[in-house]
Amino acid sequence: MLQMMAELDGRILLFIQEFLRFEWLNPIVLFLTSLGNAGVIWIVLAVLFLIQKKYQKTGIAMTIALLLGLLVTNILLKNWVCRPRPYVAIPQLNALVTAADWSFPSGHSTSSMAAALVIFCRTPRKIGIPAMILGVSICLSRLYVGVHYPSDVVCGVLIGVLAALCALKITKDRKEKQAVG
């Protein structure tokens, strides 16, 4: 089963490389993927939310979600699973970027979904929808540049969603808790 999944992961990446990569698109995707480096875009947005009284709870929830995602993804799972990057394991794959740590799960995907989902749930749609579009774009960029397997990204997304849901629950107002319970 794991072997079949690994083969499918590799085929998807080679398909992306052969049929979905375009010279004109490369700089755009490289820019998008760089926004997720070390979660910087999400950290900056969390700080911006924290300094606005109206959105402080959003900033707090983002911070919690990002920290939970970091703990699970980068500190625990990456070092436990130790999955090599796809460009190391698939000789035909030409990665547009490289990374120094392990592949599974995608930290970019975890942080992007953790932060974007909090923003989506706690802000008006005119802020939340662009945040989700950016988050999904960063996740997809990791496949395009050849630095993650699809299963790395899917698991990163799931961890990010769970981190966001936990953070939203932790930061829920007492009034909100009473209304639900």
CYANA upper distance limits for C-alpha pairs under 8 A (distance plus 0.5 A):
  1 MET  CA      5 MET  CA      6.81
  2 LEU  CA      6 ALA  CA      6.62
  3 GLN  CA      7 GLU  CA      6.69
  4 MET  CA      8 LEU  CA      6.69
  5 MET  CA      9 ASP  CA      6.56
  6 ALA  CA     10 GLY  CA      6.76
  7 GLU  CA     11 ARG  CA      6.71
  8 LEU  CA     12 ILE  CA      6.65
  9 ASP  CA     13 LEU  CA      6.93
  9 ASP  CA    149 TYR  CA      6.07
  9 ASP  CA    150 PRO  CA      6.19
  9 ASP  CA    151 SER  CA      7.27
 10 GLY  CA     14 LEU  CA      6.75
 10 GLY  CA     86 PRO  CA      7.93
 10 GLY  CA     90 ILE  CA      7.57
 10 GLY  CA    149 TYR  CA      7.53
 11 ARG  CA     15 PHE  CA      6.54
 12 ILE  CA     16 ILE  CA      6.70
 12 ILE  CA    150 PRO  CA      8.01
 13 LEU  CA     17 GLN  CA      6.67
 13 LEU  CA     93 LEU  CA      8.04
 13 LEU  CA    143 LEU  CA      7.08
 13 LEU  CA    144 TYR  CA      8.06
 13 LEU  CA    146 GLY  CA      7.15
 13 LEU  CA    149 TYR  CA      7.50
 13 LEU  CA    150 PRO  CA      8.18
 14 LEU  CA     18 GLU  CA      6.55
 14 LEU  CA     92 GLN  CA      8.07
 14 LEU  CA     93 LEU  CA      6.85
 15 PHE  CA     19 PHE  CA      6.31
 15 PHE  CA     20 LEU  CA      7.81
 16 ILE  CA     20 LEU  CA      5.28
 16 ILE  CA     21 ARG  CA      6.83
 16 ILE  CA    143 LEU  CA      8.17
 16 ILE  CA    144 TYR  CA      6.88
 17 GLN  CA     21 ARG  CA      5.87
 17 GLN  CA     93 LEU  CA      7.85
 17 GLN  CA     94 ASN  CA      8.21
 17 GLN  CA    144 TYR  CA      7.51
 17 GLN  CA    146 GLY  CA      8.33
 20 LEU  CA    144 TYR  CA      8.39
 21 ARG  CA     25 LEU  CA      7.54
 21 ARG  CA     26 ASN  CA      7.62
 21 ARG  CA    144 TYR  CA      7.50
 22 PHE  CA     26 ASN  CA      6.77
 23 GLU  CA     27 PRO  CA      8.34
 24 TRP  CA     28 ILE  CA      8.37
 25 LEU  CA     29 VAL  CA      6.79
 26 ASN  CA     30 LEU  CA      6.47
 27 PRO  CA     31 PHE  CA      6.58
 28 ILE  CA     32 LEU  CA      6.80
 29 VAL  CA     33 THR  CA      6.56
 29 VAL  CA    141 SER  CA      6.27
 29 VAL  CA    144 TYR  CA      8.01
 29 VAL  CA    145 VAL  CA      8.11
 30 LEU  CA     34 SER  CA      6.60
 30 LEU  CA     96 LEU  CA      8.33
 30 LEU  CA    141 SER  CA      8.01
 30 LEU  CA    145 VAL  CA      7.83
 31 PHE  CA     35 LEU  CA      6.96
 32 LEU  CA     36 GLY  CA      7.70
 32 LEU  CA    137 SER  CA      7.59
 32 LEU  CA    138 ILE  CA      6.24
 32 LEU  CA    141 SER  CA      7.28
 33 THR  CA     37 ASN  CA      7.50
 33 THR  CA    138 ILE  CA      5.84
 33 THR  CA    139 CYS  CA      8.46
 33 THR  CA    141 SER  CA      6.03
 33 THR  CA    142 ARG  CA      7.00
 35 LEU  CA     39 GLY  CA      7.88
 35 LEU  CA     40 VAL  CA      7.03
 35 LEU  CA     41 ILE  CA      6.04
 35 LEU  CA    138 ILE  CA      8.13
 36 GLY  CA     40 VAL  CA      6.60
 36 GLY  CA     41 ILE  CA      6.68
 36 GLY  CA     42 TRP  CA      8.10
 36 GLY  CA    108 HIS  CA      5.91
 36 GLY  CA    111 SER  CA      8.27
 36 GLY  CA    112 SER  CA      7.58
 36 GLY  CA    138 ILE  CA      7.02
 37 ASN  CA    108 HIS  CA      7.30
 38 ALA  CA    108 HIS  CA      8.03
 39 GLY  CA     43 ILE  CA      6.59
 39 GLY  CA    108 HIS  CA      7.16
 39 GLY  CA    111 SER  CA      6.49
 39 GLY  CA    112 SER  CA      7.88
 40 VAL  CA     44 VAL  CA      6.55
 41 ILE  CA     45 LEU  CA      6.69
 42 TRP  CA     46 ALA  CA      6.52
 42 TRP  CA     62 MET  CA      8.49
 42 TRP  CA    111 SER  CA      7.83
 42 TRP  CA    112 SER  CA      7.56
 42 TRP  CA    115 ALA  CA      6.66
 43 ILE  CA     47 VAL  CA      6.74
 43 ILE  CA     63 THR  CA      7.98
 44 VAL  CA     48 LEU  CA      6.74
 45 LEU  CA     49 PHE  CA      6.67
 45 LEU  CA     59 GLY  CA      8.24
 46 ALA  CA     50 LEU  CA      6.57
 46 ALA  CA     58 THR  CA      8.03
 46 ALA  CA     59 GLY  CA      5.00
 46 ALA  CA     60 ILE  CA      7.90
 46 ALA  CA     62 MET  CA      6.41
 46 ALA  CA     63 THR  CA      6.92
 47 VAL  CA     51 ILE  CA      6.84
 47 VAL  CA     59 GLY  CA      6.94
 48 LEU  CA     52 GLN  CA      7.25
 48 LEU  CA     59 GLY  CA      8.02
 49 PHE  CA     53 LYS  CA      8.41
 49 PHE  CA     55 TYR  CA      5.62
 49 PHE  CA     56 GLN  CA      6.04
 49 PHE  CA     58 THR  CA      6.89
 49 PHE  CA     59 GLY  CA      5.23
 50 LEU  CA     55 TYR  CA      6.93
 50 LEU  CA     56 GLN  CA      4.80
 50 LEU  CA     57 LYS  CA      7.84
 50 LEU  CA     58 THR  CA      7.85
 50 LEU  CA     59 GLY  CA      5.13
 50 LEU  CA     60 ILE  CA      7.22
 51 ILE  CA     55 TYR  CA      8.40
 51 ILE  CA     56 GLN  CA      7.13
 52 GLN  CA     56 GLN  CA      6.41
 55 TYR  CA     59 GLY  CA      6.93
 55 TYR  CA    123 THR  CA      8.26
 56 GLN  CA     60 ILE  CA      6.66
 57 LYS  CA     61 ALA  CA      6.57
 57 LYS  CA    171 THR  CA      7.38
 58 THR  CA     62 MET  CA      6.55
 58 THR  CA    118 VAL  CA      7.27
 58 THR  CA    119 ILE  CA      7.09
 58 THR  CA    122 ARG  CA      6.45
 58 THR  CA    123 THR  CA      8.16
 59 GLY  CA     63 THR  CA      6.62
 60 ILE  CA     64 ILE  CA      6.75
 60 ILE  CA    171 THR  CA      7.99
 61 ALA  CA     65 ALA  CA      6.55
 61 ALA  CA    118 VAL  CA      7.19
 61 ALA  CA    164 ALA  CA      7.99
 61 ALA  CA    167 ALA  CA      5.55
 61 ALA  CA    168 LEU  CA      6.38
 61 ALA  CA    170 ILE  CA      8.27
 61 ALA  CA    171 THR  CA      6.60
 62 MET  CA     66 LEU  CA      6.49
 62 MET  CA    114 ALA  CA      7.62
 62 MET  CA    115 ALA  CA      5.68
 62 MET  CA    118 VAL  CA      6.51
 62 MET  CA    119 ILE  CA      8.04
 62 MET  CA    164 ALA  CA      7.85
 62 MET  CA    167 ALA  CA      7.73
 63 THR  CA     67 LEU  CA      6.63
 64 ILE  CA     68 LEU  CA      6.60
 64 ILE  CA    163 ALA  CA      8.40
 64 ILE  CA    167 ALA  CA      6.07
 65 ALA  CA     69 GLY  CA      6.57
 65 ALA  CA    111 SER  CA      8.37
 65 ALA  CA    114 ALA  CA      5.99
 65 ALA  CA    115 ALA  CA      7.10
 65 ALA  CA    118 VAL  CA      8.42
 65 ALA  CA    160 GLY  CA      7.92
 65 ALA  CA    163 ALA  CA      5.31
 65 ALA  CA    164 ALA  CA      5.42
 65 ALA  CA    166 CYS  CA      7.73
 65 ALA  CA    167 ALA  CA      5.72
 66 LEU  CA     70 LEU  CA      6.54
 66 LEU  CA    111 SER  CA      6.14
 66 LEU  CA    114 ALA  CA      6.65
 66 LEU  CA    115 ALA  CA      7.05
 66 LEU  CA    163 ALA  CA      7.88
 67 LEU  CA     71 LEU  CA      6.63
 68 LEU  CA     72 VAL  CA      6.74
 68 LEU  CA    163 ALA  CA      6.22
 69 GLY  CA     73 THR  CA      6.24
 69 GLY  CA     74 ASN  CA      8.24
 69 GLY  CA    107 GLY  CA      8.27
 69 GLY  CA    110 THR  CA      6.41
 69 GLY  CA    111 SER  CA      6.75
 69 GLY  CA    114 ALA  CA      7.56
 69 GLY  CA    159 ILE  CA      7.02
 69 GLY  CA    160 GLY  CA      6.40
 69 GLY  CA    163 ALA  CA      6.33
 70 LEU  CA     74 ASN  CA      5.71
 70 LEU  CA     75 ILE  CA      7.02
 70 LEU  CA    107 GLY  CA      7.75
 70 LEU  CA    110 THR  CA      8.37
 70 LEU  CA    111 SER  CA      7.94
 71 LEU  CA     75 ILE  CA      5.52
 71 LEU  CA     76 LEU  CA      6.76
 72 VAL  CA     76 LEU  CA      5.63
 72 VAL  CA     77 LEU  CA      6.59
 72 VAL  CA    159 ILE  CA      8.21
 73 THR  CA     77 LEU  CA      5.62
 73 THR  CA     78 LYS  CA      6.51
 73 THR  CA    104 PHE  CA      8.46
 73 THR  CA    105 PRO  CA      6.63
 73 THR  CA    106 SER  CA      7.90
 73 THR  CA    107 GLY  CA      6.61
 73 THR  CA    110 THR  CA      7.80
 73 THR  CA    156 GLY  CA      7.89
 73 THR  CA    159 ILE  CA      8.13
 74 ASN  CA     78 LYS  CA      5.93
 74 ASN  CA     79 ASN  CA      7.81
 74 ASN  CA    105 PRO  CA      8.50
 74 ASN  CA    107 GLY  CA      6.92
 75 ILE  CA     79 ASN  CA      7.03
 76 LEU  CA     80 TRP  CA      6.62
 77 LEU  CA     81 VAL  CA      6.31
 77 LEU  CA     82 CYS  CA      8.48
 77 LEU  CA    104 PHE  CA      7.61
 77 LEU  CA    105 PRO  CA      7.48
 78 LYS  CA     82 CYS  CA      6.13
 78 LYS  CA     83 ARG  CA      7.86
 78 LYS  CA    101 ASP  CA      8.30
 78 LYS  CA    102 TRP  CA      6.12
 78 LYS  CA    103 SER  CA      7.33
 78 LYS  CA    104 PHE  CA      5.94
 78 LYS  CA    105 PRO  CA      6.80
 79 ASN  CA    102 TRP  CA      7.69
 81 VAL  CA    104 PHE  CA      7.32
 82 CYS  CA    102 TRP  CA      6.06
 82 CYS  CA    103 SER  CA      7.81
 82 CYS  CA    104 PHE  CA      7.63
 83 ARG  CA    102 TRP  CA      6.09
 83 ARG  CA    103 SER  CA      5.87
 83 ARG  CA    104 PHE  CA      6.18
 84 PRO  CA     88 VAL  CA      6.94
 84 PRO  CA     89 ALA  CA      7.28
 84 PRO  CA    102 TRP  CA      6.13
 84 PRO  CA    103 SER  CA      6.18
 85 ARG  CA     89 ALA  CA      7.20
 85 ARG  CA     99 ALA  CA      8.41
 85 ARG  CA    102 TRP  CA      6.80
 85 ARG  CA    103 SER  CA      5.39
 85 ARG  CA    147 VAL  CA      6.63
 85 ARG  CA    148 HIS  CA      6.84
 85 ARG  CA    149 TYR  CA      8.32
 86 PRO  CA     90 ILE  CA      6.22
 86 PRO  CA     93 LEU  CA      7.99
 86 PRO  CA    103 SER  CA      8.14
 86 PRO  CA    146 GLY  CA      7.30
 86 PRO  CA    147 VAL  CA      6.70
 86 PRO  CA    148 HIS  CA      6.62
 86 PRO  CA    149 TYR  CA      6.79
 87 TYR  CA     91 PRO  CA      7.10
 87 TYR  CA     92 GLN  CA      8.46
 87 TYR  CA     93 LEU  CA      5.93
 87 TYR  CA     94 ASN  CA      7.01
 87 TYR  CA     95 ALA  CA      6.43
 87 TYR  CA    146 GLY  CA      7.06
 87 TYR  CA    147 VAL  CA      7.16
 93 LEU  CA    146 GLY  CA      7.52
 94 ASN  CA    146 GLY  CA      7.41
 95 ALA  CA    145 VAL  CA      5.98
 95 ALA  CA    146 GLY  CA      5.04
 95 ALA  CA    147 VAL  CA      6.74
 96 LEU  CA    145 VAL  CA      5.33
 96 LEU  CA    146 GLY  CA      7.03
 96 LEU  CA    147 VAL  CA      8.37
 97 VAL  CA    145 VAL  CA      6.71
 97 VAL  CA    146 GLY  CA      7.90
 97 VAL  CA    147 VAL  CA      7.22
 98 THR  CA    147 VAL  CA      6.85
 99 ALA  CA    147 VAL  CA      7.67
103 SER  CA    147 VAL  CA      7.98
103 SER  CA    148 HIS  CA      6.46
103 SER  CA    149 TYR  CA      8.15
103 SER  CA    152 ASP  CA      7.24
104 PHE  CA    148 HIS  CA      8.21
104 PHE  CA    152 ASP  CA      5.44
105 PRO  CA    110 THR  CA      8.47
105 PRO  CA    151 SER  CA      8.25
105 PRO  CA    152 ASP  CA      4.84
105 PRO  CA    153 VAL  CA      6.98
105 PRO  CA    155 CYS  CA      6.36
105 PRO  CA    156 GLY  CA      5.64
106 SER  CA    110 THR  CA      6.77
106 SER  CA    148 HIS  CA      7.27
106 SER  CA    152 ASP  CA      5.65
106 SER  CA    153 VAL  CA      5.70
106 SER  CA    155 CYS  CA      7.82
106 SER  CA    156 GLY  CA      5.37
107 GLY  CA    111 SER  CA      6.59
107 GLY  CA    156 GLY  CA      6.81
108 HIS  CA    112 SER  CA      6.42
108 HIS  CA    138 ILE  CA      7.53
108 HIS  CA    139 CYS  CA      7.09
108 HIS  CA    142 ARG  CA      8.27
108 HIS  CA    156 GLY  CA      8.10
109 SER  CA    113 MET  CA      6.52
109 SER  CA    135 GLY  CA      8.01
109 SER  CA    136 VAL  CA      8.43
109 SER  CA    138 ILE  CA      7.41
109 SER  CA    139 CYS  CA      5.29
109 SER  CA    153 VAL  CA      6.28
109 SER  CA    154 VAL  CA      8.42
109 SER  CA    156 GLY  CA      5.43
109 SER  CA    157 VAL  CA      5.78
109 SER  CA    160 GLY  CA      7.58
110 THR  CA    114 ALA  CA      6.46
110 THR  CA    156 GLY  CA      4.84
110 THR  CA    157 VAL  CA      5.69
110 THR  CA    158 LEU  CA      7.92
110 THR  CA    159 ILE  CA      6.34
110 THR  CA    160 GLY  CA      4.63
110 THR  CA    161 VAL  CA      8.18
111 SER  CA    115 ALA  CA      6.52
111 SER  CA    160 GLY  CA      6.53
112 SER  CA    116 ALA  CA      6.29
112 SER  CA    134 LEU  CA      8.42
112 SER  CA    135 GLY  CA      5.13
112 SER  CA    136 VAL  CA      7.88
112 SER  CA    138 ILE  CA      7.45
112 SER  CA    139 CYS  CA      7.68
112 SER  CA    157 VAL  CA      8.38
112 SER  CA    160 GLY  CA      7.66
113 MET  CA    117 LEU  CA      6.20
113 MET  CA    132 MET  CA      8.07
113 MET  CA    135 GLY  CA      6.23
113 MET  CA    136 VAL  CA      7.83
113 MET  CA    157 VAL  CA      6.21
113 MET  CA    160 GLY  CA      5.34
113 MET  CA    161 VAL  CA      6.34
113 MET  CA    164 ALA  CA      8.14
114 ALA  CA    118 VAL  CA      6.98
114 ALA  CA    157 VAL  CA      8.40
114 ALA  CA    159 ILE  CA      8.30
114 ALA  CA    160 GLY  CA      4.57
114 ALA  CA    161 VAL  CA      5.95
114 ALA  CA    162 LEU  CA      8.10
114 ALA  CA    163 ALA  CA      6.31
114 ALA  CA    164 ALA  CA      5.15
115 ALA  CA    119 ILE  CA      6.78
115 ALA  CA    135 GLY  CA      8.50
115 ALA  CA    160 GLY  CA      8.29
115 ALA  CA    164 ALA  CA      7.34
116 ALA  CA    120 PHE  CA      6.51
116 ALA  CA    128 GLY  CA      7.75
116 ALA  CA    131 ALA  CA      5.63
116 ALA  CA    132 MET  CA      5.60
116 ALA  CA    134 LEU  CA      8.28
116 ALA  CA    135 GLY  CA      6.23
117 LEU  CA    121 CYS  CA      6.57
117 LEU  CA    128 GLY  CA      8.33
117 LEU  CA    131 ALA  CA      8.41
117 LEU  CA    132 MET  CA      7.15
117 LEU  CA    161 VAL  CA      7.37
117 LEU  CA    164 ALA  CA      6.76
118 VAL  CA    122 ARG  CA      6.49
118 VAL  CA    164 ALA  CA      6.22
118 VAL  CA    165 LEU  CA      8.32
118 VAL  CA    167 ALA  CA      8.46
118 VAL  CA    168 LEU  CA      7.36
119 ILE  CA    123 THR  CA      6.14
119 ILE  CA    127 ILE  CA      7.85
119 ILE  CA    128 GLY  CA      5.80
119 ILE  CA    131 ALA  CA      7.20
120 PHE  CA    124 PRO  CA      7.98
120 PHE  CA    125 ARG  CA      7.31
120 PHE  CA    127 ILE  CA      7.71
120 PHE  CA    128 GLY  CA      4.22
120 PHE  CA    129 ILE  CA      6.81
120 PHE  CA    131 ALA  CA      7.30
120 PHE  CA    132 MET  CA      7.17
121 CYS  CA    128 GLY  CA      7.59
122 ARG  CA    128 GLY  CA      8.27
123 THR  CA    127 ILE  CA      6.71
123 THR  CA    128 GLY  CA      6.31
124 PRO  CA    128 GLY  CA      6.55
125 ARG  CA    129 ILE  CA      5.93
126 LYS  CA    130 PRO  CA      7.45
127 ILE  CA    131 ALA  CA      6.85
128 GLY  CA    132 MET  CA      6.76
129 ILE  CA    133 ILE  CA      6.70
130 PRO  CA    134 LEU  CA      6.59
131 ALA  CA    135 GLY  CA      6.59
132 MET  CA    136 VAL  CA      6.58
133 ILE  CA    137 SER  CA      6.50
134 LEU  CA    138 ILE  CA      6.67
135 GLY  CA    139 CYS  CA      6.89
136 VAL  CA    140 LEU  CA      6.73
137 SER  CA    141 SER  CA      6.51
138 ILE  CA    142 ARG  CA      7.18
139 CYS  CA    143 LEU  CA      7.97
139 CYS  CA    153 VAL  CA      6.88
139 CYS  CA    157 VAL  CA      8.29
140 LEU  CA    144 TYR  CA      7.02
140 LEU  CA    153 VAL  CA      8.38
141 SER  CA    145 VAL  CA      6.63
142 ARG  CA    146 GLY  CA      6.81
142 ARG  CA    147 VAL  CA      6.22
142 ARG  CA    148 HIS  CA      6.17
142 ARG  CA    153 VAL  CA      8.07
143 LEU  CA    147 VAL  CA      6.88
143 LEU  CA    148 HIS  CA      6.07
143 LEU  CA    149 TYR  CA      7.00
143 LEU  CA    150 PRO  CA      7.08
143 LEU  CA    153 VAL  CA      8.34
148 HIS  CA    152 ASP  CA      6.47
148 HIS  CA    153 VAL  CA      7.26
149 TYR  CA    153 VAL  CA      7.14
150 PRO  CA    154 VAL  CA      6.67
151 SER  CA    155 CYS  CA      6.52
152 ASP  CA    156 GLY  CA      6.54
153 VAL  CA    157 VAL  CA      6.56
154 VAL  CA    158 LEU  CA      6.78
155 CYS  CA    159 ILE  CA      6.66
156 GLY  CA    160 GLY  CA      6.56
157 VAL  CA    161 VAL  CA      6.61
158 LEU  CA    162 LEU  CA      6.71
159 ILE  CA    163 ALA  CA      6.55
160 GLY  CA    164 ALA  CA      6.59
161 VAL  CA    165 LEU  CA      6.67
162 LEU  CA    166 CYS  CA      6.65
163 ALA  CA    167 ALA  CA      6.62
164 ALA  CA    168 LEU  CA      6.51
165 LEU  CA    169 LYS  CA      6.66
166 CYS  CA    170 ILE  CA      6.60
167 ALA  CA    171 THR  CA      6.62
168 LEU  CA    172 LYS  CA      6.52
172 LYS  CA    176 GLU  CA      6.61
172 LYS  CA    177 LYS  CA      6.98
173 ASP  CA    177 LYS  CA      6.73
174 ARG  CA    178 GLN  CA      6.69
175 LYS  CA    179 ALA  CA      6.67
176 GLU  CA    180 VAL  CA      6.77
177 LYS  CA    181 GLY  CA      6.43
